[in-house]
Amino acid sequence: MMMRTLVAVLLAAQSPTPATPADEVRLTQENRAAIRCSAAFAIIAHLQSTGDESARKWPDLGPRGREFFVVALAQVMDQTGLDRNGVAQLVGDEARRLRDEGAVDAVMPACLVMLEASGV
């Protein structure tokens, strides 16, 4: 639910751009990190909003996580030429991968550093 909300915010905030298929885009390490952390923040924020105990070990990611999500993914769109659907596809794929591999907790420390560095 939270991920859908965050994607909706991103979609509403961005003006239409020419579509570039997600599978044709070369992502930088920075782009990949932004996508990975946006997905991780969406997962943790959702778990926090539902009262999941496993997410309590992380700082509250509601407002800051949403802001990071919007800003970081808007930058990915600007840098890659991806449209909203392409970015949403990448974030959704990454969120599924993180959940399937049980990797959310493993990426969160680095993502929190990225969040702090972002100034959000």
Phi and psi restraints in degrees (range 20) as a CNS / XPLOR table:
assign (resid 1 and name C) (resid 2 and name N)
       (resid 2 and name CA) (resid 2 and name C) 1.0 -62.9 20.0 2
assign (resid 2 and name N) (resid 2 and name CA)
       (resid 2 and name C) (resid 3 and name N) 1.0 -39.1 20.0 2
assign (resid 2 and name C) (resid 3 and name N)
       (resid 3 and name CA) (resid 3 and name C) 1.0 -63.7 20.0 2
assign (resid 3 and name N) (resid 3 and name CA)
       (resid 3 and name C) (resid 4 and name N) 1.0 -40.5 20.0 2
assign (resid 3 and name C) (resid 4 and name N)
       (resid 4 and name CA) (resid 4 and name C) 1.0 -63.3 20.0 2
assign (resid 4 and name N) (resid 4 and name CA)
       (resid 4 and name C) (resid 5 and name N) 1.0 -39.3 20.0 2
assign (resid 4 and name C) (resid 5 and name N)
       (resid 5 and name CA) (resid 5 and name C) 1.0 -63.5 20.0 2
assign (resid 5 and name N) (resid 5 and name CA)
       (resid 5 and name C) (resid 6 and name N) 1.0 -44.6 20.0 2
assign (resid 5 and name C) (resid 6 and name N)
       (resid 6 and name CA) (resid 6 and name C) 1.0 -65.3 20.0 2
assign (resid 6 and name N) (resid 6 and name CA)
       (resid 6 and name C) (resid 7 and name N) 1.0 -40.8 20.0 2
assign (resid 6 and name C) (resid 7 and name N)
       (resid 7 and name CA) (resid 7 and name C) 1.0 -63.8 20.0 2
assign (resid 7 and name N) (resid 7 and name CA)
       (resid 7 and name C) (resid 8 and name N) 1.0 -39.8 20.0 2
assign (resid 7 and name C) (resid 8 and name N)
       (resid 8 and name CA) (resid 8 and name C) 1.0 -62.4 20.0 2
assign (resid 8 and name N) (resid 8 and name CA)
       (resid 8 and name C) (resid 9 and name N) 1.0 -39.8 20.0 2
assign (resid 8 and name C) (resid 9 and name N)
       (resid 9 and name CA) (resid 9 and name C) 1.0 -62.9 20.0 2
assign (resid 9 and name N) (resid 9 and name CA)
       (resid 9 and name C) (resid 10 and name N) 1.0 -45.3 20.0 2
assign (resid 9 and name C) (resid 10 and name N)
       (resid 10 and name CA) (resid 10 and name C) 1.0 -61.0 20.0 2
assign (resid 10 and name N) (resid 10 and name CA)
       (resid 10 and name C) (resid 11 and name N) 1.0 -44.3 20.0 2
assign (resid 10 and name C) (resid 11 and name N)
       (resid 11 and name CA) (resid 11 and name C) 1.0 -62.9 20.0 2
assign (resid 11 and name N) (resid 11 and name CA)
       (resid 11 and name C) (resid 12 and name N) 1.0 -39.9 20.0 2
assign (resid 11 and name C) (resid 12 and name N)
       (resid 12 and name CA) (resid 12 and name C) 1.0 -70.9 20.0 2
assign (resid 12 and name N) (resid 12 and name CA)
       (resid 12 and name C) (resid 13 and name N) 1.0 -28.4 20.0 2
assign (resid 12 and name C) (resid 13 and name N)
       (resid 13 and name CA) (resid 13 and name C) 1.0 -83.6 20.0 2
assign (resid 13 and name N) (resid 13 and name CA)
       (resid 13 and name C) (resid 14 and name N) 1.0 -18.2 20.0 2
assign (resid 13 and name C) (resid 14 and name N)
       (resid 14 and name CA) (resid 14 and name C) 1.0 -104.2 20.0 2
assign (resid 14 and name N) (resid 14 and name CA)
       (resid 14 and name C) (resid 15 and name N) 1.0 136.7 20.0 2
assign (resid 14 and name C) (resid 15 and name N)
       (resid 15 and name CA) (resid 15 and name C) 1.0 -78.6 20.0 2
assign (resid 15 and name N) (resid 15 and name CA)
       (resid 15 and name C) (resid 16 and name N) 1.0 158.6 20.0 2
assign (resid 15 and name C) (resid 16 and name N)
       (resid 16 and name CA) (resid 16 and name C) 1.0 -60.5 20.0 2
assign (resid 16 and name N) (resid 16 and name CA)
       (resid 16 and name C) (resid 17 and name N) 1.0 140.4 20.0 2
assign (resid 16 and name C) (resid 17 and name N)
       (resid 17 and name CA) (resid 17 and name C) 1.0 -133.6 20.0 2
assign (resid 17 and name N) (resid 17 and name CA)
       (resid 17 and name C) (resid 18 and name N) 1.0 160.1 20.0 2
assign (resid 17 and name C) (resid 18 and name N)
       (resid 18 and name CA) (resid 18 and name C) 1.0 -61.1 20.0 2
assign (resid 18 and name N) (resid 18 and name CA)
       (resid 18 and name C) (resid 19 and name N) 1.0 141.4 20.0 2
assign (resid 18 and name C) (resid 19 and name N)
       (resid 19 and name CA) (resid 19 and name C) 1.0 -78.2 20.0 2
assign (resid 19 and name N) (resid 19 and name CA)
       (resid 19 and name C) (resid 20 and name N) 1.0 136.9 20.0 2
assign (resid 19 and name C) (resid 20 and name N)
       (resid 20 and name CA) (resid 20 and name C) 1.0 -123.8 20.0 2
assign (resid 20 and name N) (resid 20 and name CA)
       (resid 20 and name C) (resid 21 and name N) 1.0 123.9 20.0 2
assign (resid 20 and name C) (resid 21 and name N)
       (resid 21 and name CA) (resid 21 and name C) 1.0 -59.3 20.0 2
assign (resid 21 and name N) (resid 21 and name CA)
       (resid 21 and name C) (resid 22 and name N) 1.0 134.4 20.0 2
assign (resid 21 and name C) (resid 22 and name N)
       (resid 22 and name CA) (resid 22 and name C) 1.0 -58.9 20.0 2
assign (resid 22 and name N) (resid 22 and name CA)
       (resid 22 and name C) (resid 23 and name N) 1.0 -34.5 20.0 2
assign (resid 22 and name C) (resid 23 and name N)
       (resid 23 and name CA) (resid 23 and name C) 1.0 -76.8 20.0 2
assign (resid 23 and name N) (resid 23 and name CA)
       (resid 23 and name C) (resid 24 and name N) 1.0 -4.4 20.0 2
assign (resid 23 and name C) (resid 24 and name N)
       (resid 24 and name CA) (resid 24 and name C) 1.0 -105.4 20.0 2
assign (resid 24 and name N) (resid 24 and name CA)
       (resid 24 and name C) (resid 25 and name N) 1.0 3.0 20.0 2
assign (resid 24 and name C) (resid 25 and name N)
       (resid 25 and name CA) (resid 25 and name C) 1.0 -97.6 20.0 2
assign (resid 25 and name N) (resid 25 and name CA)
       (resid 25 and name C) (resid 26 and name N) 1.0 135.1 20.0 2
assign (resid 25 and name C) (resid 26 and name N)
       (resid 26 and name CA) (resid 26 and name C) 1.0 -93.5 20.0 2
assign (resid 26 and name N) (resid 26 and name CA)
       (resid 26 and name C) (resid 27 and name N) 1.0 115.0 20.0 2
assign (resid 26 and name C) (resid 27 and name N)
       (resid 27 and name CA) (resid 27 and name C) 1.0 -92.6 20.0 2
assign (resid 27 and name N) (resid 27 and name CA)
       (resid 27 and name C) (resid 28 and name N) 1.0 140.1 20.0 2
assign (resid 27 and name C) (resid 28 and name N)
       (resid 28 and name CA) (resid 28 and name C) 1.0 -78.4 20.0 2
assign (resid 28 and name N) (resid 28 and name CA)
       (resid 28 and name C) (resid 29 and name N) 1.0 168.3 20.0 2
assign (resid 28 and name C) (resid 29 and name N)
       (resid 29 and name CA) (resid 29 and name C) 1.0 -60.0 20.0 2
assign (resid 29 and name N) (resid 29 and name CA)
       (resid 29 and name C) (resid 30 and name N) 1.0 -37.7 20.0 2
assign (resid 29 and name C) (resid 30 and name N)
       (resid 30 and name CA) (resid 30 and name C) 1.0 -64.3 20.0 2
assign (resid 30 and name N) (resid 30 and name CA)
       (resid 30 and name C) (resid 31 and name N) 1.0 -42.6 20.0 2
assign (resid 30 and name C) (resid 31 and name N)
       (resid 31 and name CA) (resid 31 and name C) 1.0 -60.9 20.0 2
assign (resid 31 and name N) (resid 31 and name CA)
       (resid 31 and name C) (resid 32 and name N) 1.0 -45.4 20.0 2
assign (resid 31 and name C) (resid 32 and name N)
       (resid 32 and name CA) (resid 32 and name C) 1.0 -61.7 20.0 2
assign (resid 32 and name N) (resid 32 and name CA)
       (resid 32 and name C) (resid 33 and name N) 1.0 -41.6 20.0 2
assign (resid 32 and name C) (resid 33 and name N)
       (resid 33 and name CA) (resid 33 and name C) 1.0 -65.1 20.0 2
assign (resid 33 and name N) (resid 33 and name CA)
       (resid 33 and name C) (resid 34 and name N) 1.0 -40.7 20.0 2
assign (resid 33 and name C) (resid 34 and name N)
       (resid 34 and name CA) (resid 34 and name C) 1.0 -62.7 20.0 2
assign (resid 34 and name N) (resid 34 and name CA)
       (resid 34 and name C) (resid 35 and name N) 1.0 -41.9 20.0 2
assign (resid 34 and name C) (resid 35 and name N)
       (resid 35 and name CA) (resid 35 and name C) 1.0 -66.9 20.0 2
assign (resid 35 and name N) (resid 35 and name CA)
       (resid 35 and name C) (resid 36 and name N) 1.0 -46.4 20.0 2
assign (resid 35 and name C) (resid 36 and name N)
       (resid 36 and name CA) (resid 36 and name C) 1.0 -60.6 20.0 2
assign (resid 36 and name N) (resid 36 and name CA)
       (resid 36 and name C) (resid 37 and name N) 1.0 -47.3 20.0 2
assign (resid 36 and name C) (resid 37 and name N)
       (resid 37 and name CA) (resid 37 and name C) 1.0 -70.8 20.0 2
assign (resid 37 and name N) (resid 37 and name CA)
       (resid 37 and name C) (resid 38 and name N) 1.0 -36.0 20.0 2
assign (resid 37 and name C) (resid 38 and name N)
       (resid 38 and name CA) (resid 38 and name C) 1.0 -60.9 20.0 2
assign (resid 38 and name N) (resid 38 and name CA)
       (resid 38 and name C) (resid 39 and name N) 1.0 -43.7 20.0 2
assign (resid 38 and name C) (resid 39 and name N)
       (resid 39 and name CA) (resid 39 and name C) 1.0 -64.5 20.0 2
assign (resid 39 and name N) (resid 39 and name CA)
       (resid 39 and name C) (resid 40 and name N) 1.0 -44.9 20.0 2
assign (resid 39 and name C) (resid 40 and name N)
       (resid 40 and name CA) (resid 40 and name C) 1.0 -62.7 20.0 2
assign (resid 40 and name N) (resid 40 and name CA)
       (resid 40 and name C) (resid 41 and name N) 1.0 -43.3 20.0 2
assign (resid 40 and name C) (resid 41 and name N)
       (resid 41 and name CA) (resid 41 and name C) 1.0 -63.7 20.0 2
assign (resid 41 and name N) (resid 41 and name CA)
       (resid 41 and name C) (resid 42 and name N) 1.0 -39.5 20.0 2
assign (resid 41 and name C) (resid 42 and name N)
       (resid 42 and name CA) (resid 42 and name C) 1.0 -63.6 20.0 2
assign (resid 42 and name N) (resid 42 and name CA)
       (resid 42 and name C) (resid 43 and name N) 1.0 -41.9 20.0 2
assign (resid 42 and name C) (resid 43 and name N)
       (resid 43 and name CA) (resid 43 and name C) 1.0 -63.8 20.0 2
assign (resid 43 and name N) (resid 43 and name CA)
       (resid 43 and name C) (resid 44 and name N) 1.0 -50.0 20.0 2
assign (resid 43 and name C) (resid 44 and name N)
       (resid 44 and name CA) (resid 44 and name C) 1.0 -65.4 20.0 2
assign (resid 44 and name N) (resid 44 and name CA)
       (resid 44 and name C) (resid 45 and name N) 1.0 -42.7 20.0 2
assign (resid 44 and name C) (resid 45 and name N)
       (resid 45 and name CA) (resid 45 and name C) 1.0 -60.4 20.0 2
assign (resid 45 and name N) (resid 45 and name CA)
       (resid 45 and name C) (resid 46 and name N) 1.0 -40.4 20.0 2
assign (resid 45 and name C) (resid 46 and name N)
       (resid 46 and name CA) (resid 46 and name C) 1.0 -63.6 20.0 2
assign (resid 46 and name N) (resid 46 and name CA)
       (resid 46 and name C) (resid 47 and name N) 1.0 -47.3 20.0 2
assign (resid 46 and name C) (resid 47 and name N)
       (resid 47 and name CA) (resid 47 and name C) 1.0 -61.0 20.0 2
assign (resid 47 and name N) (resid 47 and name CA)
       (resid 47 and name C) (resid 48 and name N) 1.0 -40.4 20.0 2
assign (resid 47 and name C) (resid 48 and name N)
       (resid 48 and name CA) (resid 48 and name C) 1.0 -63.3 20.0 2
assign (resid 48 and name N) (resid 48 and name CA)
       (resid 48 and name C) (resid 49 and name N) 1.0 -39.7 20.0 2
assign (resid 48 and name C) (resid 49 and name N)
       (resid 49 and name CA) (resid 49 and name C) 1.0 -68.7 20.0 2
assign (resid 49 and name N) (resid 49 and name CA)
       (resid 49 and name C) (resid 50 and name N) 1.0 -22.5 20.0 2
assign (resid 49 and name C) (resid 50 and name N)
       (resid 50 and name CA) (resid 50 and name C) 1.0 -96.2 20.0 2
assign (resid 50 and name N) (resid 50 and name CA)
       (resid 50 and name C) (resid 51 and name N) 1.0 1.8 20.0 2
assign (resid 50 and name C) (resid 51 and name N)
       (resid 51 and name CA) (resid 51 and name C) 1.0 80.6 20.0 2
assign (resid 51 and name N) (resid 51 and name CA)
       (resid 51 and name C) (resid 52 and name N) 1.0 16.9 20.0 2
assign (resid 51 and name C) (resid 52 and name N)
       (resid 52 and name CA) (resid 52 and name C) 1.0 -63.9 20.0 2
assign (resid 52 and name N) (resid 52 and name CA)
       (resid 52 and name C) (resid 53 and name N) 1.0 124.0 20.0 2
assign (resid 52 and name C) (resid 53 and name N)
       (resid 53 and name CA) (resid 53 and name C) 1.0 -60.9 20.0 2
assign (resid 53 and name N) (resid 53 and name CA)
       (resid 53 and name C) (resid 54 and name N) 1.0 -34.5 20.0 2
assign (resid 53 and name C) (resid 54 and name N)
       (resid 54 and name CA) (resid 54 and name C) 1.0 -64.0 20.0 2
assign (resid 54 and name N) (resid 54 and name CA)
       (resid 54 and name C) (resid 55 and name N) 1.0 -23.2 20.0 2
assign (resid 54 and name C) (resid 55 and name N)
       (resid 55 and name CA) (resid 55 and name C) 1.0 -90.5 20.0 2
assign (resid 55 and name N) (resid 55 and name CA)
       (resid 55 and name C) (resid 56 and name N) 1.0 -7.9 20.0 2
assign (resid 55 and name C) (resid 56 and name N)
       (resid 56 and name CA) (resid 56 and name C) 1.0 -70.2 20.0 2
assign (resid 56 and name N) (resid 56 and name CA)
       (resid 56 and name C) (resid 57 and name N) 1.0 -18.2 20.0 2
assign (resid 56 and name C) (resid 57 and name N)
       (resid 57 and name CA) (resid 57 and name C) 1.0 -73.1 20.0 2
assign (resid 57 and name N) (resid 57 and name CA)
       (resid 57 and name C) (resid 58 and name N) 1.0 -12.5 20.0 2
assign (resid 57 and name C) (resid 58 and name N)
       (resid 58 and name CA) (resid 58 and name C) 1.0 -102.7 20.0 2
assign (resid 58 and name N) (resid 58 and name CA)
       (resid 58 and name C) (resid 59 and name N) 1.0 153.1 20.0 2
assign (resid 58 and name C) (resid 59 and name N)
       (resid 59 and name CA) (resid 59 and name C) 1.0 -59.6 20.0 2
assign (resid 59 and name N) (resid 59 and name CA)
       (resid 59 and name C) (resid 60 and name N) 1.0 155.8 20.0 2
assign (resid 59 and name C) (resid 60 and name N)
       (resid 60 and name CA) (resid 60 and name C) 1.0 -59.0 20.0 2
assign (resid 60 and name N) (resid 60 and name CA)
       (resid 60 and name C) (resid 61 and name N) 1.0 123.9 20.0 2
assign (resid 60 and name C) (resid 61 and name N)
       (resid 61 and name CA) (resid 61 and name C) 1.0 -108.0 20.0 2
assign (resid 61 and name N) (resid 61 and name CA)
       (resid 61 and name C) (resid 62 and name N) 1.0 9.3 20.0 2
assign (resid 61 and name C) (resid 62 and name N)
       (resid 62 and name CA) (resid 62 and name C) 1.0 -51.6 20.0 2
assign (resid 62 and name N) (resid 62 and name CA)
       (resid 62 and name C) (resid 63 and name N) 1.0 -84.2 20.0 2
assign (resid 62 and name C) (resid 63 and name N)
       (resid 63 and name CA) (resid 63 and name C) 1.0 -66.0 20.0 2
assign (resid 63 and name N) (resid 63 and name CA)
       (resid 63 and name C) (resid 64 and name N) 1.0 -46.8 20.0 2
assign (resid 63 and name C) (resid 64 and name N)
       (resid 64 and name CA) (resid 64 and name C) 1.0 -66.7 20.0 2
assign (resid 64 and name N) (resid 64 and name CA)
       (resid 64 and name C) (resid 65 and name N) 1.0 -40.3 20.0 2
assign (resid 64 and name C) (resid 65 and name N)
       (resid 65 and name CA) (resid 65 and name C) 1.0 -62.2 20.0 2
assign (resid 65 and name N) (resid 65 and name CA)
       (resid 65 and name C) (resid 66 and name N) 1.0 -42.0 20.0 2
assign (resid 65 and name C) (resid 66 and name N)
       (resid 66 and name CA) (resid 66 and name C) 1.0 -63.7 20.0 2
assign (resid 66 and name N) (resid 66 and name CA)
       (resid 66 and name C) (resid 67 and name N) 1.0 -43.6 20.0 2
assign (resid 66 and name C) (resid 67 and name N)
       (resid 67 and name CA) (resid 67 and name C) 1.0 -63.7 20.0 2
assign (resid 67 and name N) (resid 67 and name CA)
       (resid 67 and name C) (resid 68 and name N) 1.0 -45.0 20.0 2
assign (resid 67 and name C) (resid 68 and name N)
       (resid 68 and name CA) (resid 68 and name C) 1.0 -58.0 20.0 2
assign (resid 68 and name N) (resid 68 and name CA)
       (resid 68 and name C) (resid 69 and name N) 1.0 -47.1 20.0 2
assign (resid 68 and name C) (resid 69 and name N)
       (resid 69 and name CA) (resid 69 and name C) 1.0 -53.5 20.0 2
assign (resid 69 and name N) (resid 69 and name CA)
       (resid 69 and name C) (resid 70 and name N) 1.0 -51.5 20.0 2
assign (resid 69 and name C) (resid 70 and name N)
       (resid 70 and name CA) (resid 70 and name C) 1.0 -65.2 20.0 2
assign (resid 70 and name N) (resid 70 and name CA)
       (resid 70 and name C) (resid 71 and name N) 1.0 -49.6 20.0 2
assign (resid 70 and name C) (resid 71 and name N)
       (resid 71 and name CA) (resid 71 and name C) 1.0 -66.4 20.0 2
assign (resid 71 and name N) (resid 71 and name CA)
       (resid 71 and name C) (resid 72 and name N) 1.0 -48.0 20.0 2
assign (resid 71 and name C) (resid 72 and name N)
       (resid 72 and name CA) (resid 72 and name C) 1.0 -63.3 20.0 2
assign (resid 72 and name N) (resid 72 and name CA)
       (resid 72 and name C) (resid 73 and name N) 1.0 -43.2 20.0 2
assign (resid 72 and name C) (resid 73 and name N)
       (resid 73 and name CA) (resid 73 and name C) 1.0 -75.7 20.0 2
assign (resid 73 and name N) (resid 73 and name CA)
       (resid 73 and name C) (resid 74 and name N) 1.0 -27.8 20.0 2
assign (resid 73 and name C) (resid 74 and name N)
       (resid 74 and name CA) (resid 74 and name C) 1.0 -64.2 20.0 2
assign (resid 74 and name N) (resid 74 and name CA)
       (resid 74 and name C) (resid 75 and name N) 1.0 -38.8 20.0 2
assign (resid 74 and name C) (resid 75 and name N)
       (resid 75 and name CA) (resid 75 and name C) 1.0 -65.3 20.0 2
assign (resid 75 and name N) (resid 75 and name CA)
       (resid 75 and name C) (resid 76 and name N) 1.0 -40.5 20.0 2
assign (resid 75 and name C) (resid 76 and name N)
       (resid 76 and name CA) (resid 76 and name C) 1.0 -60.5 20.0 2
assign (resid 76 and name N) (resid 76 and name CA)
       (resid 76 and name C) (resid 77 and name N) 1.0 -42.8 20.0 2
assign (resid 76 and name C) (resid 77 and name N)
       (resid 77 and name CA) (resid 77 and name C) 1.0 -62.9 20.0 2
assign (resid 77 and name N) (resid 77 and name CA)
       (resid 77 and name C) (resid 78 and name N) 1.0 -44.8 20.0 2
assign (resid 77 and name C) (resid 78 and name N)
       (resid 78 and name CA) (resid 78 and name C) 1.0 -62.1 20.0 2
assign (resid 78 and name N) (resid 78 and name CA)
       (resid 78 and name C) (resid 79 and name N) 1.0 -41.0 20.0 2
assign (resid 78 and name C) (resid 79 and name N)
       (resid 79 and name CA) (resid 79 and name C) 1.0 -78.7 20.0 2
assign (resid 79 and name N) (resid 79 and name CA)
       (resid 79 and name C) (resid 80 and name N) 1.0 -25.0 20.0 2
assign (resid 79 and name C) (resid 80 and name N)
       (resid 80 and name CA) (resid 80 and name C) 1.0 -109.0 20.0 2
assign (resid 80 and name N) (resid 80 and name CA)
       (resid 80 and name C) (resid 81 and name N) 1.0 -19.3 20.0 2
assign (resid 80 and name C) (resid 81 and name N)
       (resid 81 and name CA) (resid 81 and name C) 1.0 83.5 20.0 2
assign (resid 81 and name N) (resid 81 and name CA)
       (resid 81 and name C) (resid 82 and name N) 1.0 3.5 20.0 2
assign (resid 81 and name C) (resid 82 and name N)
       (resid 82 and name CA) (resid 82 and name C) 1.0 -66.9 20.0 2
assign (resid 82 and name N) (resid 82 and name CA)
       (resid 82 and name C) (resid 83 and name N) 1.0 147.1 20.0 2
assign (resid 82 and name C) (resid 83 and name N)
       (resid 83 and name CA) (resid 83 and name C) 1.0 -90.0 20.0 2
assign (resid 83 and name N) (resid 83 and name CA)
       (resid 83 and name C) (resid 84 and name N) 1.0 -179.7 20.0 2
assign (resid 83 and name C) (resid 84 and name N)
       (resid 84 and name CA) (resid 84 and name C) 1.0 -59.1 20.0 2
assign (resid 84 and name N) (resid 84 and name CA)
       (resid 84 and name C) (resid 85 and name N) 1.0 -41.4 20.0 2
assign (resid 84 and name C) (resid 85 and name N)
       (resid 85 and name CA) (resid 85 and name C) 1.0 -65.4 20.0 2
assign (resid 85 and name N) (resid 85 and name CA)
       (resid 85 and name C) (resid 86 and name N) 1.0 -38.5 20.0 2
assign (resid 85 and name C) (resid 86 and name N)
       (resid 86 and name CA) (resid 86 and name C) 1.0 -64.0 20.0 2
assign (resid 86 and name N) (resid 86 and name CA)
       (resid 86 and name C) (resid 87 and name N) 1.0 -44.6 20.0 2
assign (resid 86 and name C) (resid 87 and name N)
       (resid 87 and name CA) (resid 87 and name C) 1.0 -67.2 20.0 2
assign (resid 87 and name N) (resid 87 and name CA)
       (resid 87 and name C) (resid 88 and name N) 1.0 -41.7 20.0 2
assign (resid 87 and name C) (resid 88 and name N)
       (resid 88 and name CA) (resid 88 and name C) 1.0 -60.5 20.0 2
assign (resid 88 and name N) (resid 88 and name CA)
       (resid 88 and name C) (resid 89 and name N) 1.0 -38.9 20.0 2
assign (resid 88 and name C) (resid 89 and name N)
       (resid 89 and name CA) (resid 89 and name C) 1.0 -62.3 20.0 2
assign (resid 89 and name N) (resid 89 and name CA)
       (resid 89 and name C) (resid 90 and name N) 1.0 -46.4 20.0 2
assign (resid 89 and name C) (resid 90 and name N)
       (resid 90 and name CA) (resid 90 and name C) 1.0 -62.8 20.0 2
assign (resid 90 and name N) (resid 90 and name CA)
       (resid 90 and name C) (resid 91 and name N) 1.0 -43.2 20.0 2
assign (resid 90 and name C) (resid 91 and name N)
       (resid 91 and name CA) (resid 91 and name C) 1.0 -67.1 20.0 2
assign (resid 91 and name N) (resid 91 and name CA)
       (resid 91 and name C) (resid 92 and name N) 1.0 -42.2 20.0 2
assign (resid 91 and name C) (resid 92 and name N)
       (resid 92 and name CA) (resid 92 and name C) 1.0 -62.5 20.0 2
assign (resid 92 and name N) (resid 92 and name CA)
       (resid 92 and name C) (resid 93 and name N) 1.0 -43.1 20.0 2
assign (resid 92 and name C) (resid 93 and name N)
       (resid 93 and name CA) (resid 93 and name C) 1.0 -61.9 20.0 2
assign (resid 93 and name N) (resid 93 and name CA)
       (resid 93 and name C) (resid 94 and name N) 1.0 -42.8 20.0 2
assign (resid 93 and name C) (resid 94 and name N)
       (resid 94 and name CA) (resid 94 and name C) 1.0 -67.1 20.0 2
assign (resid 94 and name N) (resid 94 and name CA)
       (resid 94 and name C) (resid 95 and name N) 1.0 -40.0 20.0 2
assign (resid 94 and name C) (resid 95 and name N)
       (resid 95 and name CA) (resid 95 and name C) 1.0 -61.8 20.0 2
assign (resid 95 and name N) (resid 95 and name CA)
       (resid 95 and name C) (resid 96 and name N) 1.0 -43.3 20.0 2
assign (resid 95 and name C) (resid 96 and name N)
       (resid 96 and name CA) (resid 96 and name C) 1.0 -62.9 20.0 2
assign (resid 96 and name N) (resid 96 and name CA)
       (resid 96 and name C) (resid 97 and name N) 1.0 -42.2 20.0 2
assign (resid 96 and name C) (resid 97 and name N)
       (resid 97 and name CA) (resid 97 and name C) 1.0 -62.2 20.0 2
assign (resid 97 and name N) (resid 97 and name CA)
       (resid 97 and name C) (resid 98 and name N) 1.0 -46.5 20.0 2
assign (resid 97 and name C) (resid 98 and name N)
       (resid 98 and name CA) (resid 98 and name C) 1.0 -59.7 20.0 2
assign (resid 98 and name N) (resid 98 and name CA)
       (resid 98 and name C) (resid 99 and name N) 1.0 -43.3 20.0 2
assign (resid 98 and name C) (resid 99 and name N)
       (resid 99 and name CA) (resid 99 and name C) 1.0 -67.7 20.0 2
assign (resid 99 and name N) (resid 99 and name CA)
       (resid 99 and name C) (resid 100 and name N) 1.0 -47.3 20.0 2
assign (resid 99 and name C) (resid 100 and name N)
       (resid 100 and name CA) (resid 100 and name C) 1.0 -61.2 20.0 2
assign (resid 100 and name N) (resid 100 and name CA)
       (resid 100 and name C) (resid 101 and name N) 1.0 -38.0 20.0 2
assign (resid 100 and name C) (resid 101 and name N)
       (resid 101 and name CA) (resid 101 and name C) 1.0 -88.4 20.0 2
assign (resid 101 and name N) (resid 101 and name CA)
       (resid 101 and name C) (resid 102 and name N) 1.0 -4.1 20.0 2
assign (resid 101 and name C) (resid 102 and name N)
       (resid 102 and name CA) (resid 102 and name C) 1.0 62.3 20.0 2
assign (resid 102 and name N) (resid 102 and name CA)
       (resid 102 and name C) (resid 103 and name N) 1.0 35.8 20.0 2
assign (resid 102 and name C) (resid 103 and name N)
       (resid 103 and name CA) (resid 103 and name C) 1.0 -101.2 20.0 2
assign (resid 103 and name N) (resid 103 and name CA)
       (resid 103 and name C) (resid 104 and name N) 1.0 2.2 20.0 2
assign (resid 103 and name C) (resid 104 and name N)
       (resid 104 and name CA) (resid 104 and name C) 1.0 -59.4 20.0 2
assign (resid 104 and name N) (resid 104 and name CA)
       (resid 104 and name C) (resid 105 and name N) 1.0 -49.9 20.0 2
assign (resid 104 and name C) (resid 105 and name N)
       (resid 105 and name CA) (resid 105 and name C) 1.0 -62.5 20.0 2
assign (resid 105 and name N) (resid 105 and name CA)
       (resid 105 and name C) (resid 106 and name N) 1.0 -31.9 20.0 2
assign (resid 105 and name C) (resid 106 and name N)
       (resid 106 and name CA) (resid 106 and name C) 1.0 -69.1 20.0 2
assign (resid 106 and name N) (resid 106 and name CA)
       (resid 106 and name C) (resid 107 and name N) 1.0 -33.1 20.0 2
assign (resid 106 and name C) (resid 107 and name N)
       (resid 107 and name CA) (resid 107 and name C) 1.0 -90.6 20.0 2
assign (resid 107 and name N) (resid 107 and name CA)
       (resid 107 and name C) (resid 108 and name N) 1.0 -16.5 20.0 2
assign (resid 107 and name C) (resid 108 and name N)
       (resid 108 and name CA) (resid 108 and name C) 1.0 -59.7 20.0 2
assign (resid 108 and name N) (resid 108 and name CA)
       (resid 108 and name C) (resid 109 and name N) 1.0 -42.1 20.0 2
assign (resid 108 and name C) (resid 109 and name N)
       (resid 109 and name CA) (resid 109 and name C) 1.0 -57.1 20.0 2
assign (resid 109 and name N) (resid 109 and name CA)
       (resid 109 and name C) (resid 110 and name N) 1.0 -46.5 20.0 2
assign (resid 109 and name C) (resid 110 and name N)
       (resid 110 and name CA) (resid 110 and name C) 1.0 -66.1 20.0 2
assign (resid 110 and name N) (resid 110 and name CA)
       (resid 110 and name C) (resid 111 and name N) 1.0 -36.6 20.0 2
assign (resid 110 and name C) (resid 111 and name N)
       (resid 111 and name CA) (resid 111 and name C) 1.0 -67.5 20.0 2
assign (resid 111 and name N) (resid 111 and name CA)
       (resid 111 and name C) (resid 112 and name N) 1.0 -36.1 20.0 2
assign (resid 111 and name C) (resid 112 and name N)
       (resid 112 and name CA) (resid 112 and name C) 1.0 -65.9 20.0 2
assign (resid 112 and name N) (resid 112 and name CA)
       (resid 112 and name C) (resid 113 and name N) 1.0 -36.7 20.0 2
assign (resid 112 and name C) (resid 113 and name N)
       (resid 113 and name CA) (resid 113 and name C) 1.0 -62.8 20.0 2
assign (resid 113 and name N) (resid 113 and name CA)
       (resid 113 and name C) (resid 114 and name N) 1.0 -43.8 20.0 2
assign (resid 113 and name C) (resid 114 and name N)
       (resid 114 and name CA) (resid 114 and name C) 1.0 -62.2 20.0 2
assign (resid 114 and name N) (resid 114 and name CA)
       (resid 114 and name C) (resid 115 and name N) 1.0 -39.9 20.0 2
assign (resid 114 and name C) (resid 115 and name N)
       (resid 115 and name CA) (resid 115 and name C) 1.0 -61.3 20.0 2
assign (resid 115 and name N) (resid 115 and name CA)
       (resid 115 and name C) (resid 116 and name N) 1.0 -46.2 20.0 2
assign (resid 115 and name C) (resid 116 and name N)
       (resid 116 and name CA) (resid 116 and name C) 1.0 -62.8 20.0 2
assign (resid 116 and name N) (resid 116 and name CA)
       (resid 116 and name C) (resid 117 and name N) 1.0 -42.8 20.0 2
assign (resid 116 and name C) (resid 117 and name N)
       (resid 117 and name CA) (resid 117 and name C) 1.0 -66.5 20.0 2
assign (resid 117 and name N) (resid 117 and name CA)
       (resid 117 and name C) (resid 118 and name N) 1.0 -24.6 20.0 2
assign (resid 117 and name C) (resid 118 and name N)
       (resid 118 and name CA) (resid 118 and name C) 1.0 -72.7 20.0 2
assign (resid 118 and name N) (resid 118 and name CA)
       (resid 118 and name C) (resid 119 and name N) 1.0 -20.9 20.0 2
assign (resid 118 and name C) (resid 119 and name N)
       (resid 119 and name CA) (resid 119 and name C) 1.0 80.1 20.0 2
assign (resid 119 and name N) (resid 119 and name CA)
       (resid 119 and name C) (resid 120 and name N) 1.0 5.1 20.0 2
